[in-house]
Amino acid sequence: MNNPETPTPSTQLVIPYFHGDRGLPDRPIPDPWYYCPSIRVTGTPGPFTYTPGSPMNVTVDVANYGAGTSVAAAGVVVWWADPTSGFTTLNWFGQAVVAVPSHGTYVARTKPITGTIPVSAPPHVCLLARVTALASSLPQDATPDPINEPHWAQLNLTTHPVEPEQTDFAFTWQAGNPGTERASYRLLARPADEAALQSLAHSLHATPVTMPDMDLRIEEGEGPVATVDLDGGERQDMHLSGNLSRALERGTFTVVEVTQFDVTENPDGVPVGAVGLIIQPEEG
C-alpha cells in the first residue's frame, strides 16, 4: 500500500506477474519469477518453444497504477537471450507502443510484436520485456532486473524432452554478471515447488508432478550448489545433470529451477535471476 503522505505518480507502469500486481516495493517475489504470464508467445509449436529462422509473435500485457487523468503512452521492447540466470547480453526482437489507462482501470495488451530468432541461436532461448513511459524525462535503468524492477519481466524457460522411461537428464546454461563490477554468485538447483508447477500446468496442458527428492548436480560445484566469481558483463557456461526420483508418464511434467544469488556483500544472497528447465516426456 502506498504511504498516504507520498503522492502517487501520474504514471506507474508494471508488467504484471499476477492479478493485481502493482509493482510496489513490498510486492511478493513472483513464483516462479522466470515465467511471466503477461508475455505470450503465439504462432510457434508451443508456448515455450520456437522455430529457428521463422517469424513469431509476442504480446505483452501492461498495467498503469498511476494517478494521472489521461491515458499513458508506453513503449514495450522485447529481447531474446541465451538461457541464463543472469542477463548480460540481450538480442533485439521487436517493440510496440500501447496506450495504458491510469488507476489500474484495465490491463492493456500490445499488438503482436513480430520478430525472428535466427537459426544460429541455441535450441532454447529466453525472452525479456521492458516497459517505459514515452513521456517521461527520467533516465531509465537499462540493467535487466525482472525480479525487483516492475518495468521488467521474463519468460525464461527451456524444455527438455525425455522418453517415458528415462530418468536422467542434462542441461547447460550461462551464469552472468549483469553489473559493471566483479561480483560473487551462488547457483542453486532445486525442484520447483507445487505453486510454481501449478502456474505452468495450464500453459503446458499437462499434469504437474512434484519431485522434491530428485538428484541434482552442478558440475562446477558440489551437489546442487556452485559459486562463481564474474567480472562485470562476464558470462560462464554451467552444466547441470540430474536423475528423476521416478520416470514420468506421458501427459505429465516436472520442473527444475536454477537460481542465481549475488553473495558479494550479503552471505544470504540477493536473487539476480533464474532459469526453469521443464522435463516432459515426448508424445508418442
Summary of the structure (lengths in Angstrom):
residues: 284
radius of gyration: 19.1
end to end distance: 50.2
largest distance: 60.8
contacts: 916
relative contact order: 0.19
helix: 4%
strand: 44%
